[in-house]
Amino acid sequence: MNLPHKVKIVEVGPRDGLQNEREIIPAAVKVALVDRLTAAGFANIEAASFVSPKWVPQMATSAEVMAGIRRRPGVLYSALAPNMQGLEAAHAAGVDEVVIFGAASEAFSQKNINCSIAESVQRFRPVALAAREMGLRLRGSISCAFGCPYQGEVSSDTVADVVGRMRDLGCDEIDIADTIGVGTPRQVQQVMARAAGAFPIAQLSGHFHDTYGQALANIYACLEIGVTTFHSSVAGLGGCPYAKGATGNVATEDVLYMLHGLGIHTGIDLGAVVDAGQFIASHLGRKAASRAGNALAASRAAAQP
Ligand SMILES: CC(C)(COP(=O)([O-])OP(=O)([O-])OC[C@H]1O[C@@H](n2cnc3c(N)ncnc32)[C@H](O)[C@@H]1OP(=O)([O-])[O-])[C@@H](O)C(=O)NCCC(=O)NCCSC(=O)C[C@@](C)(O)CC(=O)[O-]
């Protein structure tokens, strides 16, 4: 089986990773995290979210975060924007890419963005048009592509249908998200292959939460069928406030350890990501949820005189 030589990792820790934290994290800590991730070599960092602060209070400091970070030329800084209000705030804050986020589950769509799938597409249409006029890159994200915490099964037909709608809105990239981490490798290949019938596989990305410990296997399964973009979260941070019980995204350190071990180029310095993971974990007062990150940090500490 031929695996790709190069993979793009979108670091989503500062947004997906932190949005679910109960204690409000100072903007300066978020800025320091994004700066560390920039220095580690990511080409794309999801740094902020311009959603209603009543819905996700942790993301209320997004404009402050965007204003504080040290940008490296060529790096894409992304943010969620569910509606025109979010888009305008994201544009004013200087994001490079906005993410419209829908779902393949009607129940989740209602819980997360307070509207049906069809209504969400109507809401995204002016956002997509305006984002184009503003010269912003546009990404679409589809939650619950492998299962839903409210309605259970989700069909691959529905995923492909939503992919088609996101494509018609002009998305440059579309994320197929396992919000609650229930997908398994063969299912993931089937859903991705259906999605690739509606949108080029080179512009699809896999966004896996690791709730059931399947995320690395699912990424490997995606590599086998030609997916080359994945999302991950430093220190395995994360969870969705509207998907109770869902744990964090797959840890970036674990993904990098696997990809580099496979000889796949990412352009990212794993050691610097381990440092970033230890930094944010220590701020949050708990151990990082990355097996490779913690092992590398421990072996480094053991090697010190
Ligand atoms: C979509 C809405 C706004 C609809 O929420 P709504 O209540 O139907 O909206 P509304 O238009 O009636 O507005 C209600 C209030 O929110 C304000 N408002 C409205 N929009 C904004 C905005 N953009 N920025 C700031 N404020 C905003 C608006 O001004 C108003 O304020 P009020 O008049 O009551 O004072 C809401 O449901 C929402 O913000 N949802 C976001 C939920 C969310 O962020 N979830 C987590 C991200 S998705 C995710 O994590 C999944 C993903 C992407 O990672 C992939 C995966 O793993 O599945």
The ligand as a Tripos MOL2 file, in Angstrom:
@<TRIPOS>MOLECULE
LIG
   58    60     1     0     0
SMALL
NO_CHARGES

@<TRIPOS>ATOM
      1 C1        -24.7910   29.9550   15.6090 C.3       1 LIG1
      2 C2        -25.3070   30.6490   16.8540 C.3       1 LIG1
      3 C3        -24.7630   32.0670   16.9560 C.3       1 LIG1
      4 C4        -26.8260   30.7030   16.7470 C.3       1 LIG1
      5 O1        -27.3660   31.0410   18.0050 O.3       1 LIG1
      6 P1        -28.7500   31.8000   18.1210 P.3       1 LIG1
      7 O2        -29.0110   31.9830   19.5810 O.co2     1 LIG1
      8 O3        -29.7700   31.0680   17.3190 O.co2     1 LIG1
      9 O4        -28.3570   33.1620   17.3800 O.3       1 LIG1
     10 P2        -28.9960   34.5680   17.2930 P.3       1 LIG1
     11 O5        -28.6930   35.0810   15.9320 O.co2     1 LIG1
     12 O6        -30.4420   34.5370   17.7570 O.co2     1 LIG1
     13 O7        -28.1520   35.4210   18.3640 O.3       1 LIG1
     14 C5        -28.2690   35.2380   19.7480 C.3       1 LIG1
     15 C6        -27.2640   36.1360   20.4470 C.3       1 LIG1
     16 O8        -25.9440   35.7410   20.1120 O.3       1 LIG1
     17 C7        -25.2300   36.8170   19.4870 C.3       1 LIG1
     18 N1        -24.4410   36.2840   18.3980 N.ar      1 LIG1
     19 C8        -24.8660   35.5950   17.3320 C.ar      1 LIG1
     20 N2        -23.8450   35.2660   16.5530 N.ar      1 LIG1
     21 C9        -22.7290   35.7500   17.1320 C.ar      1 LIG1
     22 C10       -21.3740   35.7280   16.7730 C.ar      1 LIG1
     23 N3        -20.9580   35.1080   15.6800 N.pl3     1 LIG1
     24 N4        -20.4970   36.3260   17.5930 N.ar      1 LIG1
     25 C11       -20.9110   36.9470   18.7460 C.ar      1 LIG1
     26 N5        -22.2040   36.9980   19.1240 N.ar      1 LIG1
     27 C12       -23.1050   36.4000   18.3240 C.ar      1 LIG1
     28 C13       -26.3270   37.7390   18.9660 C.3       1 LIG1
     29 O9        -25.8460   39.0530   18.8340 O.3       1 LIG1
     30 C14       -27.3800   37.6010   20.0300 C.3       1 LIG1
     31 O10       -26.9680   38.3730   21.1500 O.3       1 LIG1
     32 P3        -28.0710   39.1090   22.0850 P.3       1 LIG1
     33 O11       -28.8640   39.9920   21.1560 O.co2     1 LIG1
     34 O12       -28.9060   37.9900   22.6750 O.co2     1 LIG1
     35 O13       -27.2220   39.8240   23.0990 O.co2     1 LIG1
     36 C15       -24.9330   29.8510   18.1430 C.3       1 LIG1
     37 O14       -25.6320   28.6430   18.0990 O.3       1 LIG1
     38 C16       -23.4830   29.5970   18.2800 C.2       1 LIG1
     39 O15       -22.6920   30.5070   18.4500 O.2       1 LIG1
     40 N6        -23.0910   28.3020   18.2180 N.am      1 LIG1
     41 C17       -21.6880   27.9410   18.2590 C.3       1 LIG1
     42 C18       -21.5150   26.6290   18.9790 C.3       1 LIG1
     43 C19       -20.0770   26.2480   18.9450 C.2       1 LIG1
     44 O16       -19.1920   27.0790   18.8170 O.2       1 LIG1
     45 N7        -19.8080   24.9490   19.0940 N.am      1 LIG1
     46 C20       -18.4470   24.4480   19.0890 C.3       1 LIG1
     47 C21       -17.7850   24.5980   17.7680 C.3       1 LIG1
     48 S1        -18.2350   23.3390   16.6130 S.3       1 LIG1
     49 C22       -17.1980   22.0600   17.0040 C.2       1 LIG1
     50 O17       -16.4770   22.1280   17.9580 O.2       1 LIG1
     51 C23       -17.1510   20.8960   16.0710 C.3       1 LIG1
     52 C24       -15.9040   20.8960   15.1790 C.3       1 LIG1
     53 C25       -15.8980   22.0540   14.2130 C.3       1 LIG1
     54 O18       -14.7270   20.9740   15.9550 O.3       1 LIG1
     55 C26       -15.8720   19.5930   14.3700 C.3       1 LIG1
     56 C27       -16.2100   18.3570   15.2070 C.2       1 LIG1
     57 O19       -15.3750   17.8410   15.9420 O.co2     1 LIG1
     58 O20       -17.3750   17.9410   15.1220 O.co2     1 LIG1
@<TRIPOS>BOND
     1     1     2 1
     2     2     3 1
     3     2     4 1
     4     2    36 1
     5     4     5 1
     6     5     6 1
     7     6     7 2
     8     6     8 1
     9     6     9 1
    10     9    10 1
    11    10    11 2
    12    10    12 1
    13    10    13 1
    14    13    14 1
    15    14    15 1
    16    15    16 1
    17    15    30 1
    18    16    17 1
    19    17    18 1
    20    17    28 1
    21    18    19 ar
    22    18    27 ar
    23    19    20 ar
    24    20    21 ar
    25    21    22 ar
    26    21    27 ar
    27    22    23 1
    28    22    24 ar
    29    24    25 ar
    30    25    26 ar
    31    26    27 ar
    32    28    29 1
    33    28    30 1
    34    30    31 1
    35    31    32 1
    36    32    33 2
    37    32    34 1
    38    32    35 1
    39    36    37 1
    40    36    38 1
    41    38    39 2
    42    38    40 1
    43    40    41 1
    44    41    42 1
    45    42    43 1
    46    43    44 2
    47    43    45 1
    48    45    46 1
    49    46    47 1
    50    47    48 1
    51    48    49 1
    52    49    50 2
    53    49    51 1
    54    51    52 1
    55    52    53 1
    56    52    54 1
    57    52    55 1
    58    55    56 1
    59    56    57 2
    60    56    58 1
@<TRIPOS>SUBSTRUCTURE
     1 LIG1         1 GROUP 0 **** ****
